[in-house]
Amino acid sequence: SQKIEQNSEALNIQEGKTATLTCNYTNYSPAYLQWYRQDPGRGPVFLLLIRENEKEKRKERLKVTFDTTLKQSLFHITASQPADSATYLCALENSGAGSYQLTFGKGTKLSVIP
Amino acid sequence: DGGITQSPKYLFRKEGQNVTLSCEQNLNHDAMYWYRQDPGQGLRLIYYSQIVNDFQKGDIAEGYSVSREKKESFPLTVTSAQKNPTAFYLCASSQGLAETQYFGPGTRLLVL
């Protein structure tokens, strides 16, 4: 069966360190993968998109990698700040059976401790 | 100021009652979506619409209905057949299906 797993429900990290979040998937062949940030009681906000032929994508302090062999994406936040505390969701493009959707993981709640 | 609006922010439903959640976008996007979010469950797709007057069931459509009479509007009705409606409901839109999605602020539905 198809499955998306984000490494842990919660991740605590010290301010200034690099946070690394993991998104693993099985039985999908996504053409691209997206990462979103969600703050409590609010809708998710798009951060980055990475395509299957791209190994790495960067945006300011954010970096995403995509390994289609390992079926894994890593999301890094360098020099983390308390303001980075939020839940981060990965989402896979899922175009099975002619139905084009984004399928979301359950998210990882990141807490950056001052 | 472009974006997606959802109303109301909180909604209370009585037993046996249908309620309608509003979603409006002025991004000129073709595709619109409704998701349900429960604690520990992530986002689950209820319905989506690629174009006006067309919509498709998502993973958990039972007990819900939608309409897409205008490009900018995609209301969701939670019917009395939905036995566990308490959740956070999110509307989203995108230029095309499975592309980057822009989310509204959400509606929290509670049962009295």
Interface residues (C-beta under 8 A of the other chain):
Chain A: E9 Q34 G41 R42 G43 P44 V45 F46 L49 L89 A91 E93 N94 S95 S99 Y100 Q101 L102 T103 F104 G105 K106 G107
Chain B: I4 Y35 G40 Q41 G42 L43 L45 Y48 Q56 G58 F88 L90 A92 G96 L97 A98 T100 Q101 Y102 F103 G104 P105 G106 R108
